[in-house]
């Protein structure tokens, strides 16, 4: 183990500290029983509604935890990069805590997302033609000015913030048997898994990814972080690669019990199900674990299972496409 790698127990302790630290800033989101899916699948299914979290995403938890830590250390200026959920979450944290936060986005960023970020009043820098270039620029600026860069997933305080979902799951469903979580960079599932495996080891952690973007899944299979091409997917919130040396990798490798890959049509069907059955709008990344549960429900008959619906921020274009193909 490297000197910077933390054990699951250490991460679980950080999760407990994060829960105390950010409780005043976040919502304890509902855990809702879904009668229809439970009846159809033979599984007692609960939906963890992070789509109803502030800014419509679980990312608010990690952004607040890291920002609070930086604030207590006397930091006043922070850089980050994101056109999506991490950007909106960071903007809220920066504004709430009085940090001078700068978010770098590519010049090609979706106009709808750019306008939402601008509406927060946070400082925006546009650089590069894609997210990789925007992030590299933000990191370069942070390094040159000797101020922190806030990573969307590759940071233990961010991971611990996301892991507070696990605290809420155990409070609301103490006898939980399994939890299905979408996986991109691994911050969400890493934090939840570290906490649950320490507090309820028998709880199964199921990592869920779209087949079109499955870098962490393949990395765990090969025993090392690999780079492979990701393709366009409804689950844009989990798409993309993983940084070399990402601290999320050992957590995913050691704590995730099983992995499920889902197809685009299965993600779309899950999004439509939530809208039709629960009148809840969810994004593609939230549809992934729900689609995964439907796919492997036979393995969980009679079990109590939670599905983390990680966000609500689906684009108008993608929502229209889902509705048009599911009359």
C-alpha positions as semicolon CSV with decimal commas, in nm:
position;residue;x (nm);y (nm);z (nm)
1;X;0,000;0,000;0,000
2;X;0,130;0,343;-0,092
3;X;0,169;0,608;0,173
4;X;-0,132;0,799;0,037
5;X;-0,370;0,504;0,004
6;X;-0,627;0,476;0,282
7;X;-0,787;0,159;0,412
8;X;-1,165;0,109;0,387
9;X;-1,185;0,157;0,764
10;X;-1,007;0,491;0,739
11;X;-1,242;0,598;0,458
12;X;-1,544;0,486;0,663
13;X;-1,424;0,702;0,951
14;X;-1,390;0,993;0,710
15;X;-1,748;0,929;0,596
16;X;-1,872;0,961;0,955
17;X;-1,679;1,285;0,995
18;X;-1,819;1,412;0,666
19;X;-2,176;1,332;0,774
20;X;-2,135;1,555;1,079
21;X;-1,958;1,825;0,879
22;X;-2,206;1,864;0,593
23;X;-2,535;1,774;0,758
24;X;-2,647;2,137;0,769
25;X;-2,580;2,184;0,397
26;X;-2,738;1,877;0,238
27;X;-3,069;1,695;0,230
28;X;-3,126;1,355;0,388
29;X;-3,295;1,228;0,073
30;X;-3,594;0,992;0,082
31;X;-3,566;0,615;0,052
32;X;-3,883;0,518;-0,130
33;X;-4,032;0,169;-0,159
34;X;-4,136;0,081;-0,513
35;X;-4,437;-0,155;-0,502
36;X;-4,465;-0,234;-0,871
37;X;-4,101;-0,320;-0,931
38;X;-4,089;-0,516;-0,606
39;X;-4,392;-0,723;-0,707
40;X;-4,265;-0,784;-1,060
41;X;-3,912;-0,879;-0,952
42;X;-3,970;-1,060;-0,624
43;X;-3,716;-0,822;-0,467
44;X;-3,798;-0,567;-0,195
45;X;-3,677;-0,259;-0,385
46;X;-3,615;0,087;-0,242
47;X;-3,508;0,392;-0,443
48;X;-3,261;0,632;-0,282
49;X;-3,372;0,964;-0,429
50;X;-3,048;1,157;-0,476
51;X;-3,221;1,308;-0,778
52;X;-3,393;1,527;-0,516
53;X;-3,064;1,641;-0,359
54;X;-2,967;2,010;-0,388
55;X;-2,857;2,083;-0,749
56;X;-3,025;1,756;-0,849
57;X;-2,727;1,531;-0,781
58;X;-2,530;1,343;-0,514
59;X;-2,226;1,550;-0,616
60;X;-2,337;1,818;-0,369
61;X;-2,222;1,596;-0,082
62;X;-1,862;1,560;-0,198
63;X;-1,830;1,921;-0,309
64;X;-1,947;2,049;0,028
65;X;-1,729;1,814;0,228
66;X;-1,411;1,906;0,043
67;X;-1,497;2,276;0,039
68;X;-1,566;2,273;0,414
69;X;-1,230;2,108;0,479
70;X;-1,053;2,365;0,262
71;X;-1,236;2,648;0,438
72;X;-1,120;2,527;0,780
73;X;-0,764;2,516;0,647
74;X;-0,781;2,884;0,559
75;X;-0,812;2,830;0,183
76;X;-0,994;3,111;0,005
77;X;-0,953;3,023;-0,364
78;X;-1,030;2,696;-0,544
79;X;-1,025;2,577;-0,904
80;X;-1,231;2,298;-1,053
81;X;-1,357;2,192;-1,395
82;X;-1,697;2,055;-1,499
83;X;-1,991;2,132;-1,724
84;X;-2,221;1,899;-1,533
85;X;-2,326;1,788;-1,186
86;X;-1,987;1,845;-1,023
87;X;-1,980;2,200;-1,154
88;X;-2,325;2,284;-1,020
89;X;-2,248;2,122;-0,685
90;X;-1,916;2,306;-0,654
91;X;-2,080;2,636;-0,744
92;X;-2,332;2,594;-0,463
93;X;-2,062;2,497;-0,214
94;X;-1,835;2,788;-0,313
95;X;-2,118;3,040;-0,286
96;X;-2,252;2,903;0,044
97;X;-1,912;2,891;0,212
98;X;-1,778;3,215;0,068
99;X;-1,496;3,061;-0,132
100;X;-1,354;3,223;-0,442
101;X;-1,425;2,930;-0,673
102;X;-1,341;2,926;-1,042
103;X;-1,492;2,662;-1,269
104;X;-1,326;2,596;-1,604
105;X;-1,542;2,466;-1,888
106;X;-1,466;2,398;-2,256
107;X;-1,570;2,658;-2,511
108;X;-1,782;2,385;-2,671
109;X;-1,985;2,328;-2,353
110;X;-2,358;2,274;-2,394
111;X;-2,527;2,615;-2,382
112;X;-2,795;2,491;-2,142
113;X;-2,532;2,375;-1,891
114;X;-2,322;2,689;-1,936
115;X;-2,621;2,913;-1,864
116;X;-2,708;2,715;-1,550
117;X;-2,353;2,762;-1,419
118;X;-2,354;3,132;-1,503
119;X;-2,684;3,173;-1,319
120;X;-2,514;3,064;-0,996
121;X;-2,288;3,369;-1,005
122;X;-1,970;3,161;-0,981
123;X;-1,667;3,262;-1,188
124;X;-1,645;3,073;-1,517
125;X;-1,341;3,033;-1,741
126;X;-1,381;2,886;-2,089
127;X;-1,084;2,698;-2,229
128;X;-1,025;2,417;-2,476
129;X;-1,247;2,214;-2,702
130;X;-1,333;1,937;-2,456
131;X;-1,348;1,854;-2,086
132;X;-0,997;1,707;-2,083
133;X;-0,845;2,034;-2,201
134;X;-1,061;2,238;-1,962
135;X;-0,957;2,023;-1,667
136;X;-0,589;2,036;-1,761
137;X;-0,611;2,415;-1,777
138;X;-0,780;2,436;-1,437
139;X;-0,514;2,212;-1,283
140;X;-0,239;2,420;-1,441
141;X;-0,384;2,743;-1,305
142;X;-0,426;2,592;-0,958
143;X;-0,068;2,468;-0,958
144;X;0,076;2,798;-1,080
145;X;-0,116;2,994;-0,817
146;X;-0,051;2,729;-0,550
147;X;-0,419;2,687;-0,467
148;X;-0,623;2,364;-0,448
149;X;-0,787;2,189;-0,741
150;X;-1,117;2,022;-0,650
151;X;-1,140;1,685;-0,824
152;X;-1,486;1,543;-0,899
153;X;-1,389;1,198;-0,767
154;X;-1,014;1,148;-0,711
155;X;-1,003;1,286;-0,356
156;X;-1,072;1,114;-0,026
157;X;-1,276;1,405;0,113
158;X;-1,495;1,401;-0,197
159;X;-1,533;1,023;-0,168
160;X;-1,623;1,057;0,200
161;X;-1,887;1,316;0,120
162;X;-2,051;1,085;-0,133
163;X;-2,028;0,805;0,122
164;X;-2,272;0,985;0,351
165;X;-2,541;0,825;0,135
166;X;-2,437;0,500;0,302
167;X;-2,497;0,652;0,645
168;X;-2,851;0,746;0,544
169;X;-2,916;0,405;0,387
170;X;-2,831;0,225;0,713
171;X;-3,040;0,467;0,918
172;X;-3,345;0,416;0,697
173;X;-3,294;0,048;0,609
174;X;-3,074;-0,117;0,876
175;X;-3,119;-0,469;0,733
176;X;-3,025;-0,376;0,376
177;X;-2,898;-0,674;0,176
178;X;-2,759;-0,504;-0,134
179;X;-2,713;-0,165;-0,297
180;X;-2,688;-0,092;-0,668
181;X;-2,471;0,210;-0,758
182;X;-2,366;0,363;-1,090
183;X;-1,992;0,384;-1,152
184;X;-1,790;0,640;-1,344
185;X;-1,473;0,752;-1,168
186;X;-1,572;0,550;-0,862
187;X;-1,615;0,823;-0,601
188;X;-1,980;0,748;-0,530
189;X;-1,955;0,370;-0,500
190;X;-1,617;0,394;-0,325
191;X;-1,755;0,604;-0,040
192;X;-2,077;0,405;-0,003
193;X;-1,893;0,072;-0,017
194;X;-1,628;0,172;0,238
195;X;-1,892;0,271;0,491
196;X;-2,136;-0,015;0,436
197;X;-1,871;-0,286;0,429
198;X;-1,740;-0,165;0,765
199;X;-2,084;-0,132;0,925
200;X;-2,273;-0,416;0,753
201;X;-2,021;-0,646;0,581
202;X;-2,289;-0,883;0,448
203;X;-2,441;-0,605;0,234
204;X;-2,355;-0,668;-0,130
205;X;-2,220;-0,376;-0,332
206;X;-2,314;-0,392;-0,701
207;X;-2,129;-0,167;-0,946
208;X;-2,330;-0,068;-1,252
209;X;-2,205;0,085;-1,576
210;X;-2,323;0,139;-1,932
211;X;-2,161;-0,101;-2,174
212;X;-2,059;0,198;-2,386
213;X;-1,844;0,346;-2,108
214;X;-1,708;0,090;-1,861
215;X;-1,353;0,192;-1,779
216;X;-1,365;0,112;-1,405
217;X;-1,534;-0,221;-1,474
218;X;-1,257;-0,319;-1,716
219;X;-0,985;-0,181;-1,490
220;X;-1,101;-0,397;-1,199
221;X;-1,120;-0,699;-1,429
222;X;-0,759;-0,645;-1,537
223;X;-0,628;-0,551;-1,194
224;X;-0,502;-0,210;-1,296
225;X;-0,631;0,122;-1,428
226;X;-0,663;0,098;-1,803
227;X;-0,760;0,347;-2,069
228;X;-1,019;0,244;-2,325
229;X;-1,246;0,440;-2,552
230;X;-1,583;0,549;-2,419
231;X;-1,875;0,600;-2,653
232;X;-2,176;0,831;-2,638
233;X;-2,421;0,708;-2,376
234;X;-2,737;0,825;-2,203
235;X;-2,532;0,788;-1,885
236;X;-2,315;1,091;-1,962
237;X;-2,261;1,147;-1,589
238;X;-2,053;0,829;-1,565
239;X;-1,880;0,848;-1,904
240;X;-1,508;0,894;-1,956
241;X;-1,175;0,769;-1,831
242;X;-1,003;0,741;-1,494
243;X;-0,693;0,928;-1,383
244;X;-0,375;0,719;-1,342
245;X;-0,331;0,642;-0,974
246;X;-0,691;0,731;-0,885
247;X;-0,757;0,655;-0,518
248;X;-1,100;0,520;-0,611
249;X;-0,955;0,219;-0,792
250;X;-0,848;0,009;-0,488
251;X;-1,185;0,078;-0,322
252;X;-1,370;-0,047;-0,630
253;X;-1,132;-0,340;-0,673
254;X;-1,156;-0,457;-0,312
255;X;-1,510;-0,368;-0,203
256;X;-1,745;-0,409;-0,501
257;X;-1,894;-0,760;-0,495
258;X;-2,028;-0,777;-0,849
259;X;-2,055;-0,574;-1,168
260;X;-2,339;-0,535;-1,416
261;X;-2,322;-0,376;-1,761
262;X;-2,639;-0,238;-1,919
263;X;-2,740;-0,140;-2,271
264;X;-2,869;0,199;-2,383
265;X;-3,226;0,075;-2,432
266;X;-3,224;-0,066;-2,078
267;X;-3,116;0,274;-1,942
268;X;-3,389;0,450;-2,140
269;X;-3,649;0,203;-2,013
270;X;-3,540;0,269;-1,653
271;X;-3,571;0,646;-1,701
272;X;-3,919;0,600;-1,845
273;X;-4,019;0,365;-1,562
274;X;-3,931;0,626;-1,297
275;X;-4,130;0,892;-1,477
276;X;-4,432;0,670;-1,534
277;X;-4,443;0,482;-1,202
278;X;-4,305;0,743;-0,961
279;X;-4,336;1,073;-1,149
280;X;-3,962;1,122;-1,091
281;X;-3,726;1,265;-1,352
282;X;-3,386;1,097;-1,344
283;X;-3,076;1,127;-1,561
284;X;-2,909;0,846;-1,751
285;X;-2,654;0,774;-1,478
286;X;-2,943;0,716;-1,234
287;X;-3,113;0,485;-1,481
288;X;-2,805;0,261;-1,496
289;X;-2,835;0,093;-1,151
290;X;-3,211;0,060;-1,187
291;X;-3,164;-0,109;-1,523
292;X;-2,896;-0,330;-1,368
293;X;-3,129;-0,443;-1,089
294;X;-3,398;-0,533;-1,340
295;X;-3,140;-0,732;-1,535
296;X;-3,016;-0,945;-1,243
297;X;-3,317;-0,937;-1,008
298;X;-3,331;-1,316;-1,010
299;X;-3,017;-1,320;-0,798
300;X;-3,182;-1,114;-0,522
301;X;-3,521;-1,280;-0,468
302;X;-3,659;-1,199;-0,125
303;X;-3,377;-0,954;-0,048
304;X;-3,401;-0,590;0,059
305;X;-3,223;-0,386;-0,205
306;X;-3,158;-0,015;-0,251
307;X;-3,096;0,152;-0,585
308;X;-2,917;0,487;-0,572
309;X;-3,082;0,725;-0,820
310;X;-2,781;0,954;-0,833
311;X;-2,921;1,253;-1,022
312;X;-3,201;1,426;-1,210
313;X;-3,011;1,641;-1,456
314;X;-3,104;1,485;-1,787
315;X;-3,083;1,710;-2,091
316;X;-3,403;1,819;-2,262
317;X;-3,285;1,645;-2,578
318;X;-3,228;1,311;-2,405
319;X;-3,554;1,326;-2,212
320;X;-3,743;1,400;-2,531
321;X;-3,575;1,105;-2,701
322;X;-3,674;0,870;-2,417
323;X;-4,035;0,988;-2,424
324;X;-4,056;0,962;-2,803
325;X;-3,935;0,602;-2,800
326;X;-4,158;0,493;-2,508
327;X;-4,511;0,607;-2,591
